[in-house]
Amino acid sequence: MFGIGSLKYLHTFAEVSFIYKIEQSTLRKKVARGELKIEDEVKKFGNTWVITEKAMVEHFGVNQFAEYLTTGAVSEFQFATGQINYRQKFEADEDTFFI
């Protein structure tokens, strides 16, 4: 499942936590209990756990993920995690004003 070229459809536990408003520890517990299958659905790279998009939607639902993709929450996550700065956030969402 984790072949070359599949990175586009992988999400970190931090991102899943943001999307579904659950703690990352909840995800790690699901791995420990075997609810998320290592190598098929999740994998750890160094200190970072990732989950396939397919597994994420199957286990946690499509509605919140679809909302995340369509409402600008993607840029909110990137901003919150330092992946983009204020200027990039502003350019990504013209309706947002920073004071």
Residue pairs with C-beta under 8 A, 6 or more apart in sequence:
1 39
1 40
1 41
1 52
2 10
2 39
2 43
2 52
6 52
9 52
9 53
9 54
10 50
10 51
10 52
10 53
11 19
11 50
11 51
11 52
11 53
11 56
12 48
12 49
12 50
12 51
13 24
13 27
13 28
13 48
13 49
13 50
13 51
14 24
14 81
15 77
16 22
16 24
16 27
16 51
16 56
16 60
17 23
17 24
17 27
18 68
18 73
18 77
18 80
19 56
19 60
19 64
19 65
19 68
19 73
19 77
20 60
20 61
20 64
21 64
22 60
24 49
27 36
27 42
27 49
27 51
28 49
30 36
30 59
31 38
31 42
31 49
35 59
36 42
36 51
36 55
36 59
37 55
38 44
40 55
41 51
41 52
41 54
41 55
41 59
42 49
42 50
42 51
42 52
42 55
43 49
43 50
44 50
53 65
56 65
57 65
67 73
68 74
68 77
72 92
72 93
75 84
75 88
75 89
75 92
75 93
77 83
78 84
78 88
78 89
79 85
79 86
79 88
79 89
84 92
86 98
89 96
89 98
90 96
90 97
90 98
